[in-house]
């Protein structure tokens, strides 16, 4: 469904602060995959997601989505089938507009927007039916502004907005990071349920190794713009947090020593 | 008593005519969160286009509609400069405002065009009403209901438009552009629609004011953005932030209060030269009062 071929992305290229965020990434994600991504800060996890959604255009390589080359497509053009939620709850919803207005905008994802009244009675009923299973009681408060909701409520709303209409790929960029542990857990359960119900392909960045192990069928570990370790299915199910940490240090160490070999005469 | 009467009629007459300006500025200033200086040119553009067409023997309604289209075009140009050339939106507005000065002079052919002998929207409506056997004449009392009905139509269109799918997308463009982009909206287009709509209203205001005052002048748009912003801010200081319908009402009431205070300042003996100082003080007050009010509540 989604293929990366030698995708490379630099930030501040040509300056002293040049950063190689994606280093010739090759990656194949099949339909129905739920991929978790872990890695230290600056490993390129976020850039990976931004390259898929079009926020960060690669310097070289190609990204193919559903047999279509989307490498240089603008964000809005690929948004019809790709939903994305960022870490900050302010990013994925519109604070100054009401819950129902936000959902109405999301429901028209990728479709033309004309002079049809956005929120009418039928739409309200539809939105309430979609909100009720989320279990936060938002269906009774659809006329309030999203800015008055808590971070967890806003991320739950963002999840609904990302999945309500036709998106087939869901990108989650540390969408639980700004939430308290209890809220994060319930939003994570909602995430998993929506992915299963709507048969979505998903890519989830998380800084919690436990979440990365517990959820999904594939796990990627990134470092310095490369995918340094991958586990899937049974192998992934057998992973533990400690095993992952060991793996990380082991791989990093061998790289460091091989670098040293190269550098010393 | 006479003084108060004329102050009040002035407030309604001029307030309603400047209400269109306030609605136009509301779109850019509130929804897009930037002061669109195109307004300084498109206000005069509206007056110039209407004046040139009226002098040329055009129907006043057609001339006024053409003025709106010209304003919309000016707004679209500002949006294109901003989105396609990636130039800061304020700078884009300044560029178009500057260019429009020449355009306006070319359209009018000179710096001032009197409209006292040409038909106007107001004169035509009064003539149409008089066909039913009345003998009304064009003055403040007859202008007020005409301006009010026109403004009501304009305000209703805005309230309706900003509740449609396209309207929501335009509002979200100003509030959270990355979010609406990720929902598949080409924000280059929504910005263009928003700026075109805004400047159509500003130009309409200019066209109506010119017909009401009896002339179009090259300098009439100078400082007009501040006038519109003052109306928006005064309204907001009174009504608070309660959604699109109340923003629209607030902008109109703000325009009326602004005109009233300006007329009052002149009436109590202030020199017209000092008027800008009054405007600046009003603007400052409108910005400061909501903060004081917050402090009082706490």
Interface residues (C-beta under 8 A of the other chain):
Chain A: X53 X55 X74 X75 X76 X77 X79 X80 X83 X84 X90 X91 X92 X93 X94 X95 X96 X97 X101 X104 X105 X106 X108 X109 X110 X111 X113 X114 X115 X116 X117 X118 X119 X161
Chain B: X161 X163 X164 X165 X166 X167 X168 X169 X171 X172 X175 X176 X178 X179 X180 X181 X182 X183 X184 X185 X186 X187
